[in-house]
Amino acid sequence: MLYNIKVMKKILRKIVAIGGGDIRTAGTKAIDQEIIRLSGKKNPKVLFIPTASSDSKKYWHYFDKYYEGKLHCKTDVLFLLNNNLVRSEIENIILSSDIIYVGGGNTLKMMKLWRKLGVDVILKKAWDKGIVLCGLSAGSICWFDSGHSDSMSFYNKKKWKYINVKGLGFIKGVHCPHFNSHTLGKFRKDDFKKMMGKIGGMGIGIDNNCAIEFVDDKFRVITSKANAKAYKVFME
């Protein structure tokens, strides 16, 4: 008797967390090219989610011009703030993509809306399905347990402080993007060290023009600029 044996291909869960960079000047090009490679397609469908920037049309314009015009991807956008999409529609849009790219901005506002609309659960399905998840700043924090966020600066530019915002928990640790930079003159690195001293655990700092690529239980640091690095931050 003959038996047909079908070999099931393992689905890899993939996340690229980018510390920061300017897509208008193709500042993260080497990282973006790696994101496209991870999708396994020459011209993948990339979905941009600009929730953190309050669904900025200008941000979407720059993203579309770069990812479609220069990187030759098929681009789409998911506006969530004033869009009366039902959950099934949101799920279809997300799960039909090859790459999900989350833009920067107000992490706290983004995470609250995602949980209200069920986007957090849908993104978990996308991750399990092997869709590449990525983004910078707020779009990098969201994949971790929590992150060092400047969200309060969006409400009061003169009087604010960095806060720890809860993420989706796909990656363990507390993440600080823009590790070698600052928001309105308040340097990230120094404040993040103080934060980790208070809350404990493992911190992960990523410079601008640097990213960490996570594929299942393996990771590697990738950069688009010399001297850009990633760091572990913890109490000794």
Secondary structure as UniProt FT lines:
FT   STRAND          14..18
FT   HELIX           23..25
FT   TURN            26..28
FT   HELIX           29..39
FT   STRAND          45..49
FT   HELIX           51..53
FT   HELIX           57..67
FT   TURN            68..71
FT   STRAND          74..77
FT   HELIX           87..95
FT   STRAND          99..102
FT   HELIX           107..117
FT   HELIX           119..129
FT   STRAND          132..136
FT   HELIX           138..141
FT   TURN            142..143
FT   STRAND          144..149
FT   HELIX           151..154
FT   STRAND          163..166
FT   STRAND          171..176
FT   TURN            179..180
FT   STRAND          182..183
FT   TURN            184..185
FT   STRAND          186..187
FT   HELIX           188..199
FT   STRAND          203..206
FT   TURN            208..209
FT   STRAND          210..215
FT   TURN            216..217
FT   STRAND          218..223
FT   TURN            226..227
FT   STRAND          230..233
//
